[in-house]
Amino acid sequence: MLASSWLSQKAQARAEQLAHHRSRREELYADFIEEAAQLYADALEHEKAEFVKFVKLYALISRMQVLSSPKIVEIAESVAHTILETYRGPKKTFHELEGLVRSDAVAPLRAFSEACRNEFRSSGRLF
């Protein structure tokens, strides 16, 4: 009886630890998506990239290097690179922006979101 109680408590503690880790990653990924989306929108409208604007984005990527799979980190770095390249590119009119929303122009963020979803599914999370 004592052994089964101990095993039950250990299993419960492990489940709580996994849930906490998942929750931290969910929050991290949401923060990254929000920050990347804001920077991407700014890059579409402005030519000048300010380094200070990228500090939070790269801090989030650094946190991912600790908590996430290499695939997630790779895609996050790709999103950051796309944002930097967008600052270098031609600026968009409102009409062009409307077309971008309907196209695959935001694919890097979509790819990141899908990779996160797949990571959660493979770790047993149910939606």
Summary of the structure (lengths in Angstrom):
residues: 127
radius of gyration: 19.0
end to end distance: 35.1
largest distance: 70.6
contacts: 318
relative contact order: 0.13
helix: 83%
strand: 0%
